Amino acid sequence: MPSKGDCGAAQLQRLSISALDEPSPCGGSAWLSSTSPSQRQQQSSTRQYLDAHSMDLIDKAQTSDQLKRVLAEQFQLQDWESDPRAAILLDLYFYTMQFSREHNFTREQSSAFFAIVRDTHEACVETPLPNVEECYHYLTELLFCHAIRRPPFSIDLFSQEQLALISDYVVNTYFRHFKLYKYAFTPQVRLDISLSYVGLPEPEPAAELGEVGDSVKVPVSPVEEEEAESGTTAPSESPTAPLREYISAQLCQELAQLRLAMEEQLRASEEQFNTKLALLEKTSTSPKGGGRGHRK
């Protein structure tokens, strides 16, 4: 276990899953927190996803079923067989830990990598709107915070080779299915459109009309009384009747203009045809042998 005098080692324990409970001598804040991309600037939290006890249980799990059972108990995902969201999260956590084991990550590196993946996922599902660029930028910030030694703001927890492996893994697994995660964990956005036409009266709600009709009696004209007595009532005017009348008037006007244009075209073509026909008649009635008698 690192000594208290080692600033970098003590901060490493502070940032990951140290068994030490005293604060870091460097004054560094834990980066293993859940902060959204919009609030990650100048914000820190002490919440950790995998502490020393959790990592002990994960290290004891030898098979895939045991590892899934431990992760399900740690993150309250016991109903993953019936809940699709819990099953998706359990798969995400399971393959994250499997990746750590395959590349021989230390306990601190495994805990930090798990926190990076989970923070990226929470940044993805915090809004149903597309934010893939913001989430990727957030991922790069988290990676650099664990790859550059600059206490108390960042620490060199991962090497450059490990940083490249982690980046490729997250991009090829999580961001390749980014829209699927967002579809599964965010509510669907539906757009309701209401149209209002200029110059038309707005229809009153049915409830208000009913209350007004019960309390106020509308005066009836003599013509309407006669129609009611005779059994023939005029149809009630629809709110869209003025719009229909306007459209009909415009269509009639356009049809009239089109009819006039067609008549002018027909008249012009008829005049051209009559002119050509008159020329043909003149050429056919002219004398054929005119001018031969003048020859000697």
C-alpha positions, 0 to 999 in steps of 0.5 A, a space after each residue: 500500500 502506498 505511503 502517505 508521503 507519496 502525493 501521486 500514489 495517495 491521489 491515485 487511491 483517492 481517485 479510485 478505490 483506495 482503502 484509505 479514508 483520509 483525504 489526499 495530500 494533494 487536495 485532488 477531488 475524485 473524478 469518478 463521479 457522475 457529472 453531465 457534460 453541461 455541468 462537468 466544468 468545475 464540478 466534483 463529487 465523492 460518489 464512487 461506483 466500485 469501492 474496495 469491497 465491490 472490487 473484492 467481490 468482483 475479483 472473487 467471481 471466476 465465471 461469467 455468471 458469478 460476475 453478472 450476479 455480483 454486478 447485478 447485486 451491486 447496482 440493483 439489477 436483479 430483475 434483469 431477466 424481465 426488465 430489458 433496460 436492466 439487462 442492457 445495463 448489466 451487459 454494458 457493465 459485464 463487458 466493461 469488466 471483461 475488457 479490464 480483465 482481458 487487458 490486465 488492468 489493476 483494481 484502480 484502473 478497472 474502477 476508473 474505467 468502469 466509472 468512465 463508461 458509466 458516466 458516458 452512458 449517463 451523459 448520453 441518456 440525460 436527454 432524448 435529444 441528439 448529443 453524441 458530439 457532447 458525449 464524445 467530448 466528455 469521454 475524451 475529457 475523462 480519459 485525459 483526466 486519468 492519463 496526464 499527471 497534473 495534480 490536483 486536476 488529473 493523474 496518470 492512471 492509464 498509459 498511452 497504450 491503455 488510453 488508445 485501447 480504451 478509446 477504441 473500445 468505447 467508440 467501437 462498442 458504445 458509440 457505435 450503438 449510441 442511438 440504440 442506447 438513447 432509444 432504450 433509456 430516454 422517452 420518445 419525443 412527439 411533436 403536436 402541431 396545431 394550425 390557426 388560420 389568419 382571419 378565421 374565428 378560433 373555435 371555442 371549447 366544447 365544455 365552455 359552449 355547453 356551460 354557456 348554453 345552459 346559462 344563457 339563451 341565444 335569441 332566435 330570429 323569426 326566420 329560424 323560428 319559421 324554419 324550425 316550425 316547418 322542419 327545415 333548418 339551415 345547416 350550421 356554418 362550419 368554422 372552415 366555411 370562409 376558407 373554403 369559399 376563398 379557395 373556391 373563389 381563387 380556383 374559379 378565378 384561375 380557371 377563368 384566366 386559363 379558359 381565356 388563355 386557351 381561347 386566345 391560343 385557339 383564336 390565334 391558331 385559327 387565324 394562322 390556318 385561315 391565312 395559309 388556306 387563303 394563300 393556297 387558294 390564290 395560288 391554285 386559281 392563278 393562270 398556269 400558261 400566262 406569259 407564253 404568248 409574248 414569246 417569239 
